[in-house]
Structures are given as C-alpha cells and as structure tokens.
Amino acid sequence: MSGSKPQWPDATRSSPHPFRGSGVVVLAGLLLVTTACHSWQSFRERANILKNVIFDSSYHDPRAQEKMAEANDLFAAGKYDQARTIYKRLADNQANPADLAERARFMQAECRYYQGHYPEAVDTYHRLLQDFPTGAHRRDACKRIYEIADYWLNDFRAELARRAGETGILYWRPSWPNPFDRTRPAIDQEGRLLEALNHVWVHDVTGPYADKALFWCGYINFVRGNFQEADHFFSQLTTLHKDSPLYPQAMLYAIQAKNAATGGPDYDLRRAAEAMHMAQTAESVPEITQDPQLAERLLRAKSAIRNQQAEHDLRMAQYYERTGHPGSAVFYYELVRRRYAGTKYADIASERQEHLLALAKAGRPLPGNDPWKILQAKWQEWTRAERSDDPNGSNRPGGPSPDQQAVPTAAHAPAATLVPATPSVPAVTLAPDAGSQPPTEDRDR
C-alpha cells in the first residue's frame, strides 16, 4: 500500500471506526493478538487492547456542542424521535465531556417520557443514575422515576378498592395487558413498579421521594404476604426518615411485619422479640398514642406478639414432655405460668405441670416417645399389676403350689415385716424464683 490515506465516504458521520463489524479485521486482529503471546496474561492484555480499538465507542467529536444544540431545537419542536437519536449518540460517546454526556442521557430519557414510553424512560433514567451517581440530574431523574411509579400505582390502588371486602393476604392476580399501551410494562407491571421505587430510594436516600418510595415498597410486599421484605423497607424508613409524616404508619407496619415474618410459633422468634422492642418504642411516639386508631392497632399488635411467644414456649414444654424429659417440661410450663399469667396458655401449663408432678411423685414419669423407655414402662406396669393380684407370688414361676401353702403361725412368723421400699421421686428442677429466666432463653420481651 502507498503512504496515502484511504478516503472513506461519510466515514466521520456514520461511525468513527469504519472497520467496525468487519470479520476480516477481527480475524486479523486475533492473529496479531496470538502472535508473540508467551503467557495467558499477555494474551488477555492484547485481547483487551484489540477490543477497545475495534468496539470502543469513544472518539473525539469536535461538533458535539453543535449536535447538542441541534437536538435541543428538535426537542423544543416536539420532534422527540429525531432528538432522542442525537442525544443517544452524544451520551454513548465516552470521549465527550462528562457534563455534556450526562445532559444528553437525561434528555434522551426525557424524550421517552414525553413520548409516553414510560418503561423505556425508567430504564434510561436508571442508566443515568448508574453512570453519574452524583451528577447534576440525579434528583431530577429520581423525581421522574417516582412520577412514573406513582402512575403505575393507580392500578394497585384500584385493585385494593376492588378487593376491599377480602381479608388476609391479597395474592397477586394476573390480568391481560394492553399490548398497545406504551405507558405500562407489557409483563410484570408490579415487579417493574417495585424496581422503579427501589431505584428512587437507593440513588437518593435523603431525597424528597425516598420515604414515599420506601413506604410503598413495604406496603405492597405487606399486602402480598412478603413480610420479610416488608419488614426490611419499613425498618429502613423508620431508621432513615424519623421526620417523615409516614413514620408512625411505617412503625406500626414494621411491628406487624416482624411478628408475621417469623413463620409461626414453631420457628425462631427473634423477629418477634424485635417487634416487641419496637412496640415499646412506639408507646413513646405522640402521633401513635394520641391517635385512637393507631393506639388500638399498637395494642392489638402487642397482644399478637405475646400470644405467639406464649404459644412458642408452651410448644417447647410439650416437646420436652413428648420426648421424655419431664424435668425440662415442668420448667417450661412454670415459665409459661409466670410470664403469661392470666392467659389460656398459663391455664394449660398449670394443668400439665400438675399432671407431670403427680406422675413423678408416684414414680411413674412419662416415657415420652423413646421405644425402649416405653417398653420398660409397660413391663413395670405389668409386673406391678401382677404383684397386686397375687401378693403371695403363687402364680409366679417358682412360687408355692396351692397344696403346699399353709397358714403361718406365730412360731413361724418372721421377726420383722418387710415393707416395700417407697419408690424414689426423681428430682425436678424448678425455677428458683419468679424473676429467674431459663439459661437457654435470652429474649428481650
């Protein structure tokens, strides 16, 4: 080839890299990369250099400001498609100044917004927040995302009004989307809604829309029965936005979500302990205590927490009773009696505790579900019944026959009458006093 530079028609307008996408150039580049590569590290370095040369979109554009002005004129004239194309090219060119690229990306999203393409607009705003997390348009982008999410929330509000008579968890019901409606996602509108709200509070934690986004994320999950997710969002709101007008409502929902997220009294109740601690904190919030409805909700929430904790301790005692550990069972029954006095759980615990203590004093503790202990208990019961029916042992192997039995006389009377030894009562460990707590239980109640 000669030293003259080839002239490519409209090369600078169409693409800064005329060889981009050419398979011949890619193969030639791979050949150059593999040449003189003595290690895997050198191969990777050469491959990265080749990738940047062929596929990188960065190039020096001396007409960037001129193109930006042209796109602004098109946007003002309402020609959003043409303006969006120019904005996208300016934003994708990483060689442009950062402020110009950020402005171009924001205006690209604005074109989508004014065209009514809300799902695409949210994606473009989110890309702006990722590329420029501390940029000048961060808060404006979060505002636009929340406006779109609030528009999508109208369908959720309509569903709540339509299903107002239902109780319990309102599971999501799919509906036929309108494929010609560009303002809503084609599929999984509620998932896209939660994603958009999450973008708002993640990228602008202290912004004016962060508390609202957190509240709606928590409330949607609460209604759908996702209590762990709801607890996360409501707890974030109560921690980061104590001055928000949504703080009292968020605290009550957080208490309910924590208590419901345990899975029931058969599981770990640390979240229930956290809920009780938060309920005690809520008692000092004037907005809750001075509102009769909120105060009633708080009282019901505390009652639900106490009932679940009492049920948990009662089932723990029943477990020890069922597995043949009467001492531990009596201990937990006593715990239930003292912690939850005046409830139905305390009455059940008192009855079962008295029954176990009576069996222990009689020397007949429950064997539980251990097969060997059950056999031993059955054998002792059978032998005890046999002795009571035949005190002289005539029916036992080796005992005297009826014709050999004689009425004992005074001369043949034993020197002392042996009295059967009283069976020993197994030691039962009880709580020493009303203020003691079991060593294995360390819950903040």
C-alpha positions as CSV (number, residue, x, y, z in Angstrom):
1,M,0.0,0.0,0.0
2,S,1.1,3.5,-0.6
3,G,1.5,6.2,2.0
4,S,-1.7,7.9,1.0
5,K,-4.6,7.6,3.5
6,P,-7.8,6.0,2.0
7,Q,-10.8,8.1,1.8
8,W,-14.0,6.5,3.2
9,P,-17.2,8.2,2.1
10,D,-19.0,9.8,5.1
11,A,-16.8,7.9,7.5
12,T,-16.8,10.6,10.1
13,R,-20.6,11.0,10.0
14,S,-21.7,7.4,10.1
15,S,-19.1,5.9,12.5
16,P,-15.7,6.8,13.8
17,H,-14.5,3.3,13.2
18,P,-15.0,2.3,9.5
19,F,-13.7,-1.3,10.1
20,R,-16.2,-2.0,13.0
21,G,-18.1,-5.2,12.5
22,S,-15.7,-6.4,9.7
23,G,-15.0,-10.1,10.1
24,V,-11.7,-9.9,8.2
25,V,-10.4,-7.2,10.6
26,V,-11.4,-9.3,13.6
27,L,-9.6,-12.4,12.3
28,A,-6.6,-10.3,11.5
29,G,-6.6,-8.8,15.0
30,L,-6.9,-12.2,16.6
31,L,-3.9,-13.4,14.6
32,L,-1.9,-10.4,15.8
33,V,-3.0,-11.0,19.3
34,T,-2.0,-14.6,19.4
35,T,1.4,-13.7,17.8
36,A,4.2,-13.4,20.4
37,C,2.0,-14.2,23.3
38,H,4.1,-16.1,25.8
39,S,1.5,-16.4,28.6
40,W,-2.2,-16.2,29.3
41,Q,-1.7,-12.8,31.0
42,S,-0.1,-11.3,27.9
43,F,-2.9,-12.8,25.7
44,R,-5.5,-11.1,27.9
45,E,-3.8,-7.8,27.7
46,R,-3.5,-7.9,23.9
47,A,-7.2,-9.0,23.6
48,N,-8.3,-6.1,25.7
49,I,-6.4,-3.7,23.6
50,L,-7.9,-5.1,20.4
51,K,-11.4,-5.0,21.9
52,N,-11.0,-1.3,22.8
53,V,-9.7,-0.5,19.3
54,I,-12.5,-2.2,17.4
55,F,-15.6,-2.0,19.7
56,D,-15.0,1.1,21.8
57,S,-17.4,4.0,21.0
58,S,-15.2,6.7,22.3
59,Y,-14.0,9.2,19.7
60,H,-13.2,12.9,19.6
61,D,-16.2,14.8,18.2
62,P,-15.5,18.4,17.6
63,R,-19.2,19.0,16.7
64,A,-20.5,17.7,20.0
65,Q,-21.8,21.1,21.2
66,E,-23.3,21.8,17.8
67,K,-25.1,18.5,17.8
68,M,-26.4,19.2,21.3
69,A,-27.9,22.5,20.2
70,E,-29.5,20.8,17.2
71,A,-31.0,18.1,19.4
72,N,-32.3,20.8,21.8
73,D,-34.1,22.6,18.9
74,L,-35.7,19.3,17.8
75,F,-36.8,18.6,21.4
76,A,-38.4,22.1,21.7
77,A,-40.2,21.5,18.4
78,G,-41.7,18.2,19.7
79,K,-39.6,16.0,17.3
80,Y,-38.7,13.6,20.1
81,D,-37.6,10.7,17.9
82,Q,-35.0,12.7,16.0
83,A,-33.8,14.4,19.1
84,R,-33.5,11.2,21.0
85,T,-31.3,9.7,18.3
86,I,-28.8,12.5,18.6
87,Y,-28.9,12.6,22.4
88,K,-28.2,8.8,22.5
89,R,-25.1,9.2,20.2
90,L,-23.8,12.0,22.3
91,A,-24.3,10.1,25.6
92,D,-22.8,6.9,24.3
93,N,-19.6,8.7,23.2
94,Q,-17.4,8.4,26.3
95,A,-14.9,10.8,24.9
96,N,-17.4,13.7,25.3
97,P,-17.2,15.9,28.4
98,A,-19.0,14.3,31.4
99,D,-21.5,17.2,31.8
100,L,-22.4,17.0,28.2
101,A,-22.8,13.2,28.2
102,E,-24.9,13.4,31.4
103,R,-27.1,16.1,30.0
104,A,-27.5,14.1,26.7
105,R,-28.5,10.9,28.6
106,F,-31.1,12.9,30.7
107,M,-32.6,14.4,27.7
108,Q,-32.7,11.0,26.0
109,A,-34.8,9.8,28.9
110,E,-36.9,13.0,28.7
111,C,-37.8,12.2,25.1
112,R,-39.0,8.8,26.2
113,Y,-41.0,10.4,29.0
114,Y,-42.8,12.9,26.8
115,Q,-43.5,10.3,24.2
116,G,-45.3,8.2,26.8
117,H,-42.8,5.3,26.7
118,Y,-42.6,5.0,30.5
119,P,-40.8,1.6,30.8
120,E,-38.1,2.7,28.5
121,A,-37.9,6.1,30.2
122,V,-37.3,4.4,33.6
123,D,-34.5,2.3,32.2
124,T,-32.8,5.3,30.7
125,Y,-33.1,7.3,33.9
126,H,-31.7,4.4,35.8
127,R,-28.7,4.2,33.4
128,L,-28.1,7.9,34.0
129,L,-28.1,7.2,37.8
130,Q,-25.7,4.4,37.3
131,D,-23.3,6.3,35.1
132,F,-23.5,9.5,37.0
133,P,-24.5,8.6,40.6
134,T,-23.6,12.1,41.9
135,G,-24.4,14.1,38.8
136,A,-26.4,17.3,38.5
137,H,-29.5,15.5,37.2
138,R,-29.6,12.7,39.9
139,R,-32.5,14.2,41.8
140,D,-34.5,15.2,38.7
141,A,-34.1,11.6,37.4
142,C,-35.4,10.2,40.7
143,K,-38.4,12.6,40.6
144,R,-39.3,11.4,37.1
145,I,-39.0,7.7,38.1
146,Y,-41.3,8.3,41.1
147,E,-43.8,10.1,38.9
148,I,-43.9,7.1,36.6
149,A,-44.1,4.7,39.5
150,D,-47.0,6.7,41.0
151,Y,-48.8,6.4,37.7
152,W,-48.4,2.6,37.8
153,L,-49.5,2.6,41.4
154,N,-53.0,3.6,40.3
155,D,-53.7,0.0,39.1
156,F,-52.6,-1.3,42.6
157,R,-54.9,1.2,44.3
158,A,-57.8,0.2,42.1
159,E,-57.2,-3.4,43.0
160,L,-57.3,-2.6,46.7
161,A,-60.6,-0.8,46.3
162,R,-62.0,-3.7,44.2
163,R,-60.9,-6.3,46.8
164,A,-61.8,-4.3,49.9
165,G,-64.1,-7.0,51.3
166,E,-61.4,-9.6,51.3
167,T,-59.3,-10.4,54.4
168,G,-55.9,-11.8,54.9
169,I,-53.2,-11.8,52.3
170,L,-54.2,-10.4,48.9
171,Y,-52.3,-12.5,46.4
172,W,-51.5,-11.0,43.1
173,R,-53.9,-11.8,40.3
174,P,-52.7,-11.5,36.7
175,S,-54.7,-9.6,34.2
176,W,-54.5,-9.2,30.4
177,P,-52.2,-6.3,29.5
178,N,-52.9,-4.0,26.6
179,P,-50.1,-4.6,24.1
180,F,-50.7,-1.2,22.5
181,D,-50.3,0.7,25.8
182,R,-46.7,2.0,25.8
183,T,-47.2,3.7,29.2
184,R,-47.2,0.4,31.1
185,P,-44.9,-2.6,31.1
186,A,-46.0,-5.4,28.9
187,I,-45.4,-8.0,31.6
188,D,-44.9,-8.0,35.4
189,Q,-46.1,-4.5,36.0
190,E,-45.9,-4.9,39.8
191,G,-42.4,-6.1,39.6
192,R,-41.3,-3.2,37.4
193,L,-43.1,-0.9,39.9
194,L,-41.2,-2.2,42.8
195,E,-38.0,-2.0,40.8
196,A,-38.6,1.7,40.0
197,L,-39.4,2.6,43.6
198,N,-36.3,0.8,44.7
199,H,-34.3,3.0,42.2
200,V,-35.7,6.1,43.8
201,W,-34.6,5.5,47.4
202,V,-31.4,3.7,46.6
203,H,-30.0,6.5,44.4
204,D,-31.4,9.4,46.6
205,V,-31.6,8.1,50.2
206,T,-32.3,11.5,51.7
207,G,-34.3,12.9,48.8
208,P,-37.9,14.2,49.0
209,Y,-39.3,11.0,47.5
210,A,-37.2,8.4,49.3
211,D,-39.6,8.0,52.2
212,K,-42.6,7.6,49.9
213,A,-40.8,5.0,47.8
214,L,-39.8,3.0,50.9
215,F,-43.3,3.1,52.2
216,W,-44.9,1.9,49.0
217,C,-42.3,-0.9,48.6
218,G,-43.0,-2.1,52.1
219,Y,-46.8,-1.8,51.8
220,I,-47.0,-3.7,48.5
221,N,-44.9,-6.5,50.0
222,F,-47.0,-6.4,53.2
223,V,-50.3,-6.8,51.3
224,R,-48.9,-9.6,49.2
225,G,-47.6,-11.5,52.2
226,N,-43.9,-11.0,51.7
227,F,-43.4,-10.0,55.3
228,Q,-39.6,-10.2,55.4
229,E,-39.3,-7.8,52.5
230,A,-41.9,-5.5,54.1
231,D,-40.1,-5.5,57.4
232,H,-36.9,-4.5,55.5
233,F,-38.4,-1.5,53.8
234,F,-40.5,-0.3,56.8
235,S,-37.5,-0.6,59.1
236,Q,-35.4,1.4,56.7
237,L,-38.0,4.1,56.7
238,T,-38.2,4.3,60.5
239,T,-34.4,4.4,60.7
240,L,-33.6,6.9,58.0
241,H,-36.6,9.1,57.9
242,K,-37.7,9.8,61.5
243,D,-39.1,13.2,60.5
244,S,-41.3,11.8,57.7
245,P,-45.1,12.1,58.1
246,L,-45.2,8.4,57.2
247,Y,-43.1,7.4,60.2
248,P,-46.0,6.4,62.6
249,Q,-47.7,4.2,60.0
250,A,-44.4,2.7,59.0
251,M,-43.5,1.8,62.6
252,L,-46.8,0.0,63.1
253,Y,-46.5,-1.9,59.8
254,A,-42.9,-2.8,60.7
255,I,-44.1,-4.2,64.1
256,Q,-46.7,-6.3,62.3
257,A,-44.4,-7.4,59.6
258,K,-41.7,-8.5,62.1
259,N,-44.2,-10.6,64.0
260,A,-45.6,-12.2,60.9
261,A,-42.2,-12.9,59.3
262,T,-41.3,-15.5,62.0
263,G,-43.3,-18.2,60.2
264,G,-45.2,-19.2,63.3
265,P,-44.6,-20.2,66.9
266,D,-42.6,-23.3,65.8
267,Y,-39.8,-21.2,64.5
268,D,-37.2,-18.8,65.7
269,L,-38.9,-15.8,67.4
270,R,-36.0,-13.3,67.4
271,R,-38.0,-11.1,65.0
272,A,-41.0,-11.3,67.4
273,A,-38.6,-10.0,70.2
274,E,-37.5,-7.2,67.9
275,A,-41.2,-6.4,67.2
276,M,-41.9,-6.2,70.9
277,H,-39.0,-3.9,71.4
278,M,-40.2,-1.6,68.6
279,A,-43.7,-1.7,70.1
280,Q,-42.3,-0.5,73.4
281,T,-40.6,2.3,71.5
282,A,-43.8,3.2,69.7
283,E,-45.5,3.8,73.0
284,S,-43.5,7.0,73.3
285,V,-44.4,8.3,69.9
286,P,-47.1,11.0,70.4
287,E,-48.5,10.6,66.9
288,I,-49.4,7.0,67.8
289,T,-50.5,7.3,71.3
290,Q,-52.7,10.3,70.7
291,D,-54.5,8.8,67.7
292,P,-57.2,6.3,68.9
293,Q,-57.0,4.2,65.8
294,L,-53.2,3.9,65.8
295,A,-53.2,3.2,69.5
296,E,-55.7,0.4,69.0
297,R,-53.5,-1.1,66.3
298,L,-50.5,-1.0,68.5
299,L,-52.4,-2.7,71.3
300,R,-53.5,-5.5,69.0
301,A,-50.0,-5.9,67.6
302,K,-48.6,-6.3,71.1
303,S,-51.2,-8.8,72.0
304,A,-50.4,-10.8,68.9
305,I,-46.7,-10.8,69.7
306,R,-47.4,-12.0,73.3
307,N,-49.7,-14.8,72.1
308,Q,-47.1,-16.0,69.6
309,Q,-44.4,-16.0,72.3
310,A,-46.6,-17.8,74.7
311,E,-47.5,-20.4,72.1
312,H,-43.8,-20.9,71.4
313,D,-42.9,-21.5,75.0
314,L,-45.9,-23.8,75.5
315,R,-45.0,-25.9,72.5
316,M,-41.4,-26.1,73.8
317,A,-42.7,-27.6,77.0
318,Q,-44.9,-30.0,75.1
319,Y,-41.9,-31.1,73.1
320,Y,-39.9,-31.9,76.2
321,E,-42.9,-33.8,77.6
322,R,-43.3,-35.7,74.4
323,T,-39.7,-36.7,74.2
324,G,-39.4,-38.0,77.8
325,H,-37.8,-35.0,79.6
326,P,-40.3,-34.3,82.4
327,G,-37.9,-32.0,84.3
328,S,-37.4,-29.7,81.3
329,A,-41.1,-29.8,80.5
330,V,-42.1,-28.8,84.1
331,F,-39.5,-26.0,83.9
332,Y,-41.0,-24.6,80.7
333,Y,-44.6,-25.0,82.0
334,E,-43.6,-23.0,85.0
335,L,-42.0,-20.4,82.7
336,V,-45.3,-20.1,80.8
337,R,-47.3,-19.7,84.1
338,R,-45.1,-16.9,85.3
339,R,-44.6,-15.0,82.0
340,Y,-48.2,-15.2,80.7
341,A,-50.3,-15.3,83.9
342,G,-54.0,-14.8,83.3
343,T,-54.0,-16.3,79.8
344,K,-55.2,-19.6,78.4
345,Y,-51.6,-20.7,77.9
346,A,-51.0,-20.3,81.7
347,D,-54.0,-22.4,82.5
348,I,-52.9,-25.2,80.1
349,A,-49.3,-25.0,81.6
350,S,-50.6,-25.3,85.1
351,E,-52.7,-28.4,84.3
352,R,-49.9,-30.1,82.5
353,Q,-47.4,-29.2,85.2
354,E,-49.5,-30.7,88.0
355,H,-50.0,-33.8,86.0
356,L,-46.3,-34.3,85.5
357,L,-45.5,-33.6,89.1
358,A,-48.1,-36.2,90.2
359,L,-46.6,-38.8,88.0
360,A,-43.2,-38.0,89.3
361,K,-44.3,-38.4,92.9
362,A,-45.9,-41.7,92.1
363,G,-42.7,-42.9,90.4
364,R,-44.3,-43.2,87.0
365,P,-42.8,-40.5,84.8
366,L,-43.9,-40.4,81.2
367,P,-41.6,-42.3,79.0
368,G,-42.0,-40.0,76.0
369,N,-41.6,-41.4,72.5
370,D,-38.5,-43.4,73.3
371,P,-39.3,-47.1,72.3
372,W,-37.0,-48.6,75.0
373,K,-38.5,-46.4,77.7
374,I,-42.0,-47.2,76.6
375,L,-41.2,-51.0,76.9
376,Q,-39.7,-50.5,80.3
377,A,-42.7,-48.6,81.5
378,K,-45.1,-51.2,80.1
379,W,-43.1,-54.0,81.8
380,Q,-43.1,-52.2,85.1
381,E,-46.8,-51.6,84.8
382,W,-47.5,-55.3,84.0
383,T,-45.3,-56.6,86.9
384,R,-46.9,-54.1,89.3
385,A,-50.4,-55.2,88.3
386,E,-49.4,-58.9,88.7
387,R,-48.0,-58.4,92.2
388,S,-51.1,-56.6,93.2
389,D,-53.3,-59.6,92.0
390,D,-51.0,-62.2,93.6
391,P,-49.4,-60.9,96.8
392,N,-48.0,-64.4,97.8
393,G,-46.4,-65.0,94.4
394,S,-48.3,-68.3,93.8
395,N,-48.8,-67.5,90.1
396,R,-45.2,-66.5,89.6
397,P,-42.7,-69.1,88.4
398,G,-41.2,-71.0,91.3
399,G,-43.9,-69.9,93.7
400,P,-45.6,-72.3,96.2
401,S,-48.4,-74.5,94.9
402,P,-51.9,-74.4,96.4
403,D,-51.5,-77.7,98.3
404,Q,-48.2,-76.6,99.8
405,Q,-49.5,-73.4,101.1
406,A,-50.0,-73.3,104.9
407,V,-51.3,-70.7,107.2
408,P,-48.4,-69.2,109.0
409,T,-48.4,-69.5,112.8
410,A,-46.9,-67.3,115.4
411,A,-43.9,-69.5,115.7
412,H,-43.2,-69.4,112.0
413,A,-43.8,-65.6,111.8
414,P,-40.9,-63.6,110.5
415,A,-39.1,-61.4,113.0
416,A,-39.9,-58.3,111.2
417,T,-42.3,-57.4,108.4
418,L,-40.6,-56.0,105.5
419,V,-42.3,-53.0,104.0
420,P,-41.7,-52.4,100.3
421,A,-39.4,-49.5,99.8
422,T,-41.0,-46.3,98.6
423,P,-40.0,-45.6,95.1
424,S,-37.7,-42.6,94.8
425,V,-39.1,-39.5,93.3
426,P,-36.9,-38.1,90.5
427,A,-35.6,-34.7,91.2
428,V,-37.5,-32.0,89.3
429,T,-35.7,-28.7,88.7
430,L,-37.9,-25.7,89.0
431,A,-37.3,-22.1,88.5
432,P,-35.9,-20.7,91.8
433,D,-38.0,-17.6,91.9
434,A,-40.3,-15.5,89.8
435,G,-37.6,-13.3,88.5
436,S,-35.3,-16.1,87.1
437,Q,-35.1,-16.8,83.4
438,P,-34.1,-20.1,81.8
439,P,-30.4,-20.2,80.9
440,T,-31.2,-21.0,77.3
441,E,-33.7,-18.3,76.8
442,D,-32.4,-14.8,76.3
443,R,-35.2,-13.0,74.6
444,D,-36.0,-9.3,75.1
445,R,-39.6,-9.5,75.9
